[in-house]
Amino acid sequence: MNTRHFSQLPKPYLAYPKVIQGLVFKKPKGEKVLPQVEYVVDSFKIDPNHLKAYNEVCGFKNNGYIPAIYLAVLSQSLQMHMMTSEAFPFAILGLVHIRNQVKQTRKIGVNEQLTLSCQFGELKPHDKGVQFDFVTTAKVGNEIVMQGLTTYLARQKTQGVVSEKAKESKEPNFQVAAVWEVSENTGRRYAITSGDFNLIHIHALTAKAFGFKQAIAHGMWSKARVLASLNLPDAYEADVVFKLPMYLPSTVEFLTATSGKDTDFLIRNQKSQKPHVSGVVKTL
């Protein structure tokens, strides 16, 4: 495992020219192998103004603590540079974010000094191609305060190989907790704070170039909006699966179902009832 150290988070936009190059220079065929590398920002503190802007877009309170998902968002700049600076075997613009997990072991103070690291997980079969993870870890000193898992799908022919299907379980007894009017500019507002300027999120015109009828909301914004709406414990794990695109603008229903100390949730289109995001928050 090779380790690259950074004194600060690299800027996501610096990787964009290499992403565009991927449209011209195709990845070589053959066996797909993920780089054995870890990127580490050795010591940094959160920019409180940036965190405040993120909180406002997602609905979090400015209460002196860092939402764990915010650290997962910051790690995306490391992920982007890992995919463009290393021998990454897939076309970045073809990747689909299908799942995200965040684990917080305790509340994280805004003024705490952090170490943030990211590395590749394993390649696994999927019924539409192959999937892989980015594994993110945030520490205060030697104490792990946050761990994240970001799962991407790289579409390709599967030759009959399919992923393991999750065991069917009883549908939670969901109740509508809120109805959200998600505005047309949500993607642009979130992009400014997250650094994710993927064109499918920015405007209907740019989204149409990639086959979408309208711009679609960032999956990580949807998850953050959910977490900001729940009464989270000090230590928890939040696991989400991204389903159908949420077109902008949209009217969606936010549903919850509580079982013991766990809360299942769902975001669905109010009119069609089709699901956008589903997941669960578990108390640790």
Disulfide bonds with the S-S distance in Angstrom:
none
